[in-house]
Amino acid sequence: MPLQIVHHPDYDAGFAVNHRFPMSKYPLLMDALRARGLAGPNALNTAEPAPASWLKLAHAADYVDQVLACTVPEKIEREIGFPVGPRVSLRAQLATGGTVLAARLALRHGIACNTAGGSHHARRAQGAGFCTFNDVAVAALMLLAEGTAQKILVVDLDVHQGDGTADILAGDPRAFTFSMHGDRNYPVRKIASDLDIALPDGTGDAAYLERLGGILPELTAKARWDIVFYNAGVDVHAEDRLGRLSLSDDGLRARDEAVIRHFRLLGIPVCGVIGGGYSTDVAALAARHAILFEVASDYA
């Protein structure tokens, strides 16, 4: 069975090429996966929009209604970073539905990945930081609500702290949030995860991987996890314009290998999402995102 991949063409909401959020990375990621032989018909699954009832598990009902009706107040749109029109609203619903589907596929097959997702700045009350809905939080709460998982671990290795996920899942003993991120980076006001590790600017491959390798056994010891959501943001890369850590392509691959190998050897399902990546060379950015799928395919 090939690695199960969830995708939808409307993950690309058609932003201008000079927008700070590089929407074109989604079709370019699919091109990269096809070129690597990872996107055959037996591997691809089509995301469907998350219904309002799912979204309201994680988000305030009035905010969900605003996004679905494209009536988000301008102040919140400014915090998100773009207007929430019909294409952005649909994209947010699809990306969230895609992570729910990827989680269900991971429970069935051991591992699966969404070609979007990792929108970890969306808090319970509203979106922020290029994130409209928090797909991982919605998916985690969906699995808990339907009883297909009882203990969930979020491993967030995006360069930015997972404040929205921490906000939504705070106080829920069934979920544990872990974020390892750049200390002096967005968001300025962080919301504490169950475990946060803040790294100094310029942290490179060796120091990063040493720190990660030391924490993975500690996470495993905390509970018998039914699934791990892995946010594999590539904005930790040295060439990412919103990063400031200094990982190489080889460092990204070693990071993904360390996380996926650790949990799969223990028989714990892994749901991968791509998280952030903001390089101006969008083809190179898509190739970095493809590393997650290359590594995950070795464990499918």
Disulfide bonds with the S-S distance in Angstrom:
none
